Amino acid sequence: MAKLTNHQQTLLAFFATGATVEICTSIGRCLGRCAFPSGKPEGFSKTILNSLLTRSLLLEREHTVYGLRWSVLAINERGTELIKLSEVDHETS
């Protein structure tokens, strides 16, 4: 797997704390809106979030609130392993 950028590592570390990001996936005015139950991570970008999704480092589940569908994104096992490896690399450097 290609090395993650600093921004990707920062966002993945945010997810590693147990934090989640919710994105509205219902068609309408709310489409694409992000909610941050654990607080907004520094330097957040949907582009960086999408890059973690395409690398299969995040788990997605859906839930409905007031008739709106939201995707809840959290770190998955692969992402957790990768963040642990990057911590080991920083310790040995």
N, C-alpha and C positions, 0 to 999 in steps of 0.2 A: 504494500500500500504506500502511496506517495505520502511524503511528510506533510503534516498540517501546518498552515500558516499560524502566525502568532494570534491573529484574531479568531481563527477556528479553535485553537487550543484554549483561548480565554473563554469562549462561549461553551465549549465542551466541559471545561472545569466548572463553569456556572451550573450546568446540568448535573455534574458529578456531586454537587452539594445536596441533591434531591430536588432542586428547583425544576419548575415546568414553565412552558410557554403555551398559551392557548391562542389559536388562530381561528377566526370565524370562517367557516366554509359554506355558509348559506348564501345564495344569490340575493343581492340587495345592497343597501347602503353600507352594511356592516362587513361585507365580503373583504377578507384580507386583514381586517383589524386584529391587532395583537393585544392580548391581555397578559399581565405578568403577576400571578398570585404571590410570588416570592420576591417581587421587586424587579425592576428592569435592569438587565445586566449592562455594564458600561460598554459603550461602543456597539450596541446591538444593531444588527442589520439583517433584513430578510434574506439578502444574498448569501450571507455567511450561514444563516440558519438553513437555507436550501442546500448549500454545499455539504453540510453535515447530514442532511436527509439523504442526499444522493449517494453519499458514502456509506449509507446504512448504519449510522452511528446513533440514531435516535429511534425511539419507539413511538408510534402514533396510535392513539385511541380516540374515539369520538364520543361526545355526549351532547345532550340537547338542553338548552336553557331558554325558557320562554319561547319555544318554537324555533330557536336559532341553533344550527349545528356548529359545534366547535371541535376542532382537532386539538387534543392535548398532547404535546410533545415532551418526552422525557428521555433520558439517556438509557440505552439498552446495554446488554452484556458486552457486546463488541466495543461500544464506546467506553465503557468502564475499563475494559482491558487496555485499550489504547491510551487512556489517560494515565493508568498505572505505569505503562511502559514509558511514557514521556516523563513522568516524575523520576523514574529510575535513570533515564538518560540525563536529566538535569543534575542529579546527585553525582553521577560519575564524571560529569564534565567539569 
